[in-house]
């Protein structure tokens, strides 16, 4: 079995990471509830269209999508 060196992130940490990477969150409570049910790992494929095409990770969001109602 493989040992993972990175600890799992809590929903709060996942939300902070997304915001640090450029995601605009209009409703943090709703976004956190979403991350409690659907983790960042599960949502990341849906964010691919918003990624900067020169990078392969979610470190740089191209058009700053928003989560929650604004």
Protein Blocks (a to p, Z undefined) as FASTA:
>chain_A
ZZdfbdcddfklmmmmmmmnopacfblmlmmmmmmmmcfklmmmmmmmmpcfkbcbfkbc
fklpaedjZZ
